[in-house]
Structure formats: structure tokens, C-alpha cells
Amino acid sequence: MIPARFAPVLFGFILSGLMSCMVSAIATFRVIDAGDTFVSAWMASWIFSWAVAFPTVLLVAPVTRRIVARIVAAPDTAG
């Protein structure tokens, strides 16, 4: 098992992998359609996208959390 302190990094790794996989599949399909080269082009695109997406998620997540915290009402603890 991975120690709990690595949960945010693991979350970002999995999230960026899944999102970049889906987005690169859609973008690749729009450019080359579902021909013989689709899978190899998609995988090449995905690996590059993931290499960009993972560090981006790690850098942007704290900023996003702060923005969300300002937008969302705090939970009512007096109750």
C-alpha cells in the first residue's frame, strides 16, 4: 500500500491520466478519424498530453481549491 500522505499526488496522477486519455482520444479522432493509424497516433498523443497534464494538475490544484473555497459557502457548524 502507498502511504496516505501521497494521496494528493496519486489523485492528480490518476485524474490527469484519465482526463488526458479521453481528451487526446477525442482530439485524435477529430483529426485522423478511426483509420488504421488511430490507436498509435492516440497513444503518442496521450503520453505527451499526460506528461504535460500531470505536473499541471499538481500546480493548478491548490489554486483551484482556493477559488472553490471562496465560491462555496462554509459548512454550518453551529447546529
C-alpha positions as YAML, in Angstrom:
chain: A
units: angstrom
residues:
- id: 1
  name: MET
  ca: [0.00, 0.00, 0.00]
- id: 2
  name: ILE
  ca: [1.02, 3.56, -0.66]
- id: 3
  name: PRO
  ca: [1.18, 5.83, 2.42]
- id: 4
  name: ALA
  ca: [-1.77, 8.23, 2.78]
- id: 5
  name: ARG
  ca: [0.49, 11.28, 2.53]
- id: 6
  name: PHE
  ca: [0.87, 10.52, -1.19]
- id: 7
  name: ALA
  ca: [-2.90, 10.59, -1.80]
- id: 8
  name: PRO
  ca: [-2.98, 14.08, -3.42]
- id: 9
  name: VAL
  ca: [-0.17, 13.19, -5.83]
- id: 10
  name: LEU
  ca: [-1.73, 9.82, -6.66]
- id: 11
  name: PHE
  ca: [-5.10, 11.50, -7.18]
- id: 12
  name: GLY
  ca: [-3.51, 14.00, -9.57]
- id: 13
  name: PHE
  ca: [-1.66, 11.22, -11.39]
- id: 14
  name: ILE
  ca: [-4.81, 9.16, -11.94]
- id: 15
  name: LEU
  ca: [-7.02, 12.16, -12.74]
- id: 16
  name: SER
  ca: [-4.56, 13.60, -15.24]
- id: 17
  name: GLY
  ca: [-4.09, 10.18, -16.84]
- id: 18
  name: LEU
  ca: [-7.81, 9.57, -17.31]
- id: 19
  name: MET
  ca: [-8.60, 13.09, -18.48]
- id: 20
  name: SER
  ca: [-5.68, 13.29, -20.91]
- id: 21
  name: CYS
  ca: [-6.61, 9.85, -22.25]
- id: 22
  name: MET
  ca: [-10.17, 10.92, -23.04]
- id: 23
  name: VAL
  ca: [-9.30, 14.36, -24.40]
- id: 24
  name: SER
  ca: [-6.46, 13.07, -26.58]
- id: 25
  name: ALA
  ca: [-8.73, 10.31, -27.95]
- id: 26
  name: ILE
  ca: [-11.36, 12.88, -28.96]
- id: 27
  name: ALA
  ca: [-8.81, 15.28, -30.45]
- id: 28
  name: THR
  ca: [-7.01, 12.49, -32.34]
- id: 29
  name: PHE
  ca: [-10.29, 11.09, -33.66]
- id: 30
  name: ARG
  ca: [-11.33, 14.52, -34.92]
- id: 31
  name: VAL
  ca: [-8.06, 14.93, -36.80]
- id: 32
  name: ILE
  ca: [-7.45, 11.48, -38.32]
- id: 33
  name: ASP
  ca: [-10.79, 9.63, -37.87]
- id: 34
  name: ALA
  ca: [-10.87, 5.95, -36.93]
- id: 35
  name: GLY
  ca: [-8.38, 4.73, -39.52]
- id: 36
  name: ASP
  ca: [-5.55, 2.22, -39.18]
- id: 37
  name: THR
  ca: [-3.24, 4.76, -37.55]
- id: 38
  name: PHE
  ca: [-5.72, 5.96, -34.92]
- id: 39
  name: VAL
  ca: [-4.53, 3.87, -31.97]
- id: 40
  name: SER
  ca: [-0.82, 4.53, -32.47]
- id: 41
  name: ALA
  ca: [-1.41, 8.25, -33.03]
- id: 42
  name: TRP
  ca: [-3.70, 8.40, -29.99]
- id: 43
  name: MET
  ca: [-1.17, 6.65, -27.72]
- id: 44
  name: ALA
  ca: [1.60, 9.01, -28.83]
- id: 45
  name: SER
  ca: [-0.67, 11.98, -28.22]
- id: 46
  name: TRP
  ca: [-1.82, 10.62, -24.87]
- id: 47
  name: ILE
  ca: [1.70, 10.07, -23.48]
- id: 48
  name: PHE
  ca: [2.71, 13.60, -24.43]
- id: 49
  name: SER
  ca: [-0.53, 15.03, -23.05]
- id: 50
  name: TRP
  ca: [-0.17, 13.15, -19.78]
- id: 51
  name: ALA
  ca: [3.40, 14.38, -19.38]
- id: 52
  name: VAL
  ca: [2.02, 17.93, -19.55]
- id: 53
  name: ALA
  ca: [-1.24, 17.30, -17.65]
- id: 54
  name: PHE
  ca: [0.23, 15.66, -14.52]
- id: 55
  name: PRO
  ca: [2.51, 18.50, -13.40]
- id: 56
  name: THR
  ca: [-0.15, 20.99, -14.47]
- id: 57
  name: VAL
  ca: [-2.72, 19.33, -12.21]
- id: 58
  name: LEU
  ca: [-0.27, 19.37, -9.31]
- id: 59
  name: LEU
  ca: [0.40, 23.09, -9.82]
- id: 60
  name: VAL
  ca: [-3.17, 24.18, -10.52]
- id: 61
  name: ALA
  ca: [-4.98, 22.09, -7.86]
- id: 62
  name: PRO
  ca: [-4.10, 24.33, -4.87]
- id: 63
  name: VAL
  ca: [-5.20, 27.45, -6.75]
- id: 64
  name: THR
  ca: [-8.42, 25.73, -7.80]
- id: 65
  name: ARG
  ca: [-9.13, 24.66, -4.20]
- id: 66
  name: ARG
  ca: [-8.74, 28.27, -3.03]
- id: 67
  name: ILE
  ca: [-11.06, 29.56, -5.75]
- id: 68
  name: VAL
  ca: [-13.68, 26.93, -4.89]
- id: 69
  name: ALA
  ca: [-13.37, 27.72, -1.18]
- id: 70
  name: ARG
  ca: [-14.17, 31.39, -1.94]
- id: 71
  name: ILE
  ca: [-17.19, 30.48, -4.07]
- id: 72
  name: VAL
  ca: [-18.74, 27.79, -1.88]
- id: 73
  name: ALA
  ca: [-20.40, 28.60, 1.42]
- id: 74
  name: ALA
  ca: [-18.67, 27.27, 4.52]
- id: 75
  name: PRO
  ca: [-20.46, 24.39, 6.24]
- id: 76
  name: ASP
  ca: [-22.77, 25.37, 9.08]
- id: 77
  name: THR
  ca: [-21.07, 24.08, 12.22]
- id: 78
  name: ALA
  ca: [-23.42, 25.73, 14.72]
- id: 79
  name: GLY
  ca: [-26.13, 23.26, 14.95]
...
